[in-house]
């Protein structure tokens, strides 16, 4: 099993509606990406968040499923409009 952790800092001018839309669309990836077992995403409330306002965790069946997630068309559709809104941080590891 592999874990994918992400955190986003929002670029200037991103509205609250856009932020909520991002959360909703990330949740909608569940069931549309092969090997994606679980998805958790929400607003960061940690005082140690260093400006990262959104965080999430995804659980994949294995490394192959995680590797296939990046180029998957459903993920790429999300990334196409999401990347201009964020400064992302990602961590991946096997468990």
C-alpha positions as CSV (number, residue, x, y, z in Angstrom):
1,X,0.0,0.0,0.0
2,X,1.2,3.6,-0.7
3,X,0.2,6.8,0.9
4,X,0.1,10.2,-0.9
5,X,0.0,13.3,1.3
6,X,-0.5,16.7,-0.1
7,X,-0.8,20.3,1.2
8,X,-1.6,23.5,-0.6
9,X,-0.8,27.1,-0.1
10,X,-3.3,29.2,-2.1
11,X,-1.9,31.8,-4.5
12,X,-3.2,35.4,-4.0
13,X,-6.7,36.1,-5.1
14,X,-8.1,32.6,-4.7
15,X,-11.7,32.9,-3.4
16,X,-13.4,30.9,-0.7
17,X,-15.7,29.5,-3.4
18,X,-12.7,28.3,-5.4
19,X,-11.2,26.7,-2.3
20,X,-14.5,24.8,-1.6
21,X,-14.6,23.7,-5.2
22,X,-11.1,22.3,-5.0
23,X,-12.1,20.2,-1.9
24,X,-15.2,19.0,-3.7
25,X,-13.4,18.0,-6.9
26,X,-10.6,16.2,-5.0
27,X,-13.2,14.1,-3.2
28,X,-14.9,13.3,-6.5
29,X,-11.7,11.5,-7.6
30,X,-12.7,8.6,-5.4
31,X,-14.1,5.8,-7.5
32,X,-12.7,7.3,-10.7
33,X,-9.0,6.4,-10.3
34,X,-8.1,2.7,-10.3
35,X,-6.3,1.7,-7.2
36,X,-7.3,4.8,-5.2
37,X,-8.7,3.2,-2.0
38,X,-9.4,6.2,0.2
39,X,-9.4,10.0,0.0
40,X,-9.3,12.5,2.9
41,X,-9.1,16.2,2.3
42,X,-9.9,19.3,4.3
43,X,-8.9,22.7,5.6
44,X,-5.8,22.8,7.8
45,X,-6.3,24.1,11.3
46,X,-2.8,23.4,12.7
47,X,-1.0,26.4,14.1
48,X,2.2,24.8,12.6
49,X,0.9,24.7,9.1
50,X,3.4,27.2,7.6
51,X,0.7,28.7,5.4
52,X,-0.5,25.4,4.0
53,X,-4.3,25.9,4.3
54,X,-5.5,22.6,2.7
55,X,-4.3,19.1,3.3
56,X,-5.1,15.6,2.2
57,X,-4.2,12.0,2.3
58,X,-4.9,9.4,-0.4
59,X,-4.4,5.6,0.1
60,X,-3.5,3.5,-3.0
61,X,-3.3,-0.2,-3.4
62,X,0.4,-0.2,-4.4
63,X,3.2,1.9,-6.0
64,X,1.9,1.0,-9.5
65,X,-1.5,2.5,-8.7
66,X,0.1,5.7,-7.2
67,X,2.4,6.0,-10.3
68,X,-0.6,5.7,-12.6
69,X,-2.6,8.3,-10.7
70,X,-0.4,11.3,-11.9
71,X,-0.9,10.9,-15.6
72,X,-4.5,9.5,-15.3
73,X,-6.8,11.7,-17.5
74,X,-9.2,12.4,-14.6
75,X,-6.4,13.6,-12.4
76,X,-4.9,15.6,-15.3
77,X,-8.2,17.3,-15.9
78,X,-8.2,18.5,-12.2
79,X,-4.5,19.5,-12.3
80,X,-5.1,21.6,-15.5
81,X,-7.1,24.2,-13.6
82,X,-5.8,23.6,-10.1
83,X,-2.1,24.3,-10.5
84,X,-2.5,28.0,-11.2
85,X,-4.3,28.3,-7.8
86,X,-1.8,26.6,-5.5
87,X,1.7,26.1,-4.2
88,X,1.7,22.3,-3.5
89,X,3.7,20.1,-1.3
90,X,3.6,16.3,-1.7
91,X,4.9,13.3,0.2
92,X,4.6,9.7,-1.0
93,X,5.6,6.6,0.9
94,X,4.9,2.8,1.1
95,X,3.4,1.2,4.2
